[in-house]
Amino acid sequence: MHLIMPVLEQRWWVYILRCQGDVFYTGITTDMARRFKAHQEGMGARYTRSHKPVEIWCQFGPYTKNQALREERRIKKLSHQAKEELRA
C-alpha cells in the first residue's frame, strides 16, 4: 500500500525478520538496509541479539511514523501463522 505523503515527511517502513529458530521479529525503520545490518551485527534490538536474523521476511510501507507504529503494534499481536500469511 502506497500513500501520498508531503515531501518533508520521512518515509517509515514496517518490517518482519525471520530469525534463527523460525521466530519473527517486527520493527520499523526509515532505512531497511542499515537496520538489517545493525540487527545482524548485534546492534539492533535486544531480541535479535539472541535470535539472529536470517532474512527480511517482508516489509510494508511507506508510512508516516505514527502509521508505522500502529501497523507494527497490529502485526506484533498476530500469531506466527498469521504473520506467515502476510507474505503470501
ABEGO torsion letter per residue (X at the ends): XBBBBBAABBBBBBBBBBBBGGBBBBBBBABAAAAAAAAAAGABBAAAAABBBABBABBBOBBBAAAAAAAAAAAAABBAAAAAAAAX
